[in-house]
Amino acid sequence: MESIILKKPDLIRTKELIVIEKIKINGSIILSYAYCERETWYMIHRITPENDNVDLSIGRNIQKEFYEEVADKEIEFENMKIDTARKFKDKVLIGEVKKSKHSEKGAKIQLLFYIWKLKQIGIEVDGELLYPVEKRRQLIKLTLEDENTLEKYCEEIQRLAQNKLPEFTGYQKKCEKCAYYNYCGA
């Protein structure tokens, strides 16, 4: 079987399917996996969401509007972007900005992923989920159980990357706000 290497070095196309070598998982991929395997599959395969998605725009604007004065905002680390960092007592807190608590499950796993990745290189931090519109913050600490969950998620995401698009399992309320809504079949 002949392989053709595409422009992006981590993709190899064969006559049967695209094989993705081990992907670099980032916070956005972890966040999407907490909600929907199909969305995660689209992201892994670099299918970009619709640019005119209102919820994506609102999220970006909230971070700019409420946290423009934070000195160390949007820290880039490996292939990730951490929204904020600040010193709190004797600890560094990294933050993830979200527009509402409706995304709390995914936001928490995304922030835990950042904490876990930093821990792997010897940097101990805690996290905080920031909901500026609701004027709320939630402290997040990484546990051994969280680390096991993240390890499992990463393994599952690597497997997902090698498979075809997961089957559509039916419309759910969360589908309405998804940036991939028109691609999906919902």
PEPERA-V108596 format. One record per residue. RES is the residue in three letters. PSI is psi as a letter, one per 30 degrees, with the letter a starting at -180 (* if undefined). NEAR is the number of other C-alpha atoms within 12 Angstrom. Layout:
RES;PSI;NEAR + RES;PSI;NEAR
This chain:
MET;k;8 + GLU;k;10 + SER;k;14 + ILE;k;18 + ILE;k;17 + LEU;l;14 + LYS;e;9 + LYS;k;14 + PRO;f;14 + ASP;g;20 + LEU;k;23 + ILE;k;22 + ARG;k;22 + THR;l;15 + LYS;f;12 + GLU;e;14 + LEU;l;19 + ILE;k;23 + VAL;k;27 + ILE;k;28 + GLU;l;23 + LYS;k;20 + ILE;l;27 + LYS;j;23 + ILE;k;33 + ASN;a;32 + GLY;e;36 + SER;e;31 + ILE;e;40 + ILE;e;39 + LEU;e;33 + SER;e;33 + TYR;f;34 + ALA;f;29 + TYR;e;27 + CYS;k;33 + GLU;e;31 + ARG;e;35 + GLU;e;40 + THR;e;40 + TRP;e;38 + TYR;e;31 + MET;e;31 + ILE;e;37 + HIS;g;32 + ARG;h;19 + ILE;j;18 + THR;k;19 + PRO;l;26 + GLU;k;20 + ASN;f;13 + ASP;g;16 + ASN;j;19 + VAL;e;16 + ASP;e;23 + LEU;e;20 + SER;e;19 + ILE;e;19 + GLY;e;24 + ARG;e;21 + ASN;e;19 + ILE;e;25 + GLN;e;28 + LYS;e;21 + GLU;e;16 + PHE;f;23 + TYR;g;26 + GLU;f;16 + GLU;f;14 + VAL;k;19 + ALA;e;13 + ASP;h;20 + LYS;l;23 + GLU;i;24 + ILE;k;20 + GLU;k;18 + PHE;k;18 + GLU;b;15 + ASN;h;16 + MET;l;24 + LYS;j;24 + ILE;k;35 + ASP;e;37 + THR;l;33 + ALA;k;32 + ARG;l;26 + LYS;k;18 + PHE;j;15 + LYS;c;9 + ASP;g;10 + LYS;l;16 + VAL;k;22 + LEU;k;34 + ILE;k;42 + GLY;k;42 + GLU;k;48 + VAL;k;43 + LYS;l;41 + LYS;f;30 + SER;l;25 + LYS;f;21 + HIS;f;16 + SER;g;26 + GLU;e;27 + LYS;e;21 + GLY;e;28 + ALA;e;37 + LYS;e;37 + ILE;e;40 + GLN;e;44 + LEU;e;46 + LEU;e;44 + PHE;e;44 + TYR;e;48 + ILE;e;37 + TRP;e;34 + LYS;e;30 + LEU;e;25 + LYS;e;19 + GLN;f;13 + ILE;g;13 + GLY;g;10 + ILE;j;17 + GLU;k;21 + VAL;l;32 + ASP;l;35 + GLY;l;37 + GLU;k;38 + LEU;k;37 + LEU;k;35 + TYR;i;27 + PRO;e;25 + VAL;e;20 + GLU;f;17 + LYS;h;16 + ARG;k;17 + ARG;l;24 + GLN;k;26 + LEU;k;22 + ILE;k;29 + LYS;k;29 + LEU;k;28 + THR;l;17 + LEU;e;13 + GLU;e;14 + ASP;e;22 + GLU;e;23 + ASN;e;17 + THR;e;21 + LEU;e;34 + GLU;e;21 + LYS;e;18 + TYR;e;30 + CYS;e;31 + GLU;e;20 + GLU;e;24 + ILE;e;37 + GLN;e;27 + ARG;e;23 + LEU;e;32 + ALA;f;35 + GLN;f;25 + ASN;l;24 + LYS;l;21 + LEU;k;26 + PRO;k;21 + GLU;k;17 + PHE;k;19 + THR;g;14 + GLY;l;14 + TYR;k;16 + GLN;l;16 + LYS;e;12 + LYS;f;19 + CYS;e;23 + GLU;e;17 + LYS;f;24 + CYS;k;31 + ALA;f;29 + TYR;g;31 + TYR;e;25 + ASN;f;17 + TYR;f;19 + CYS;e;28 + GLY;f;19 + ALA;*;21
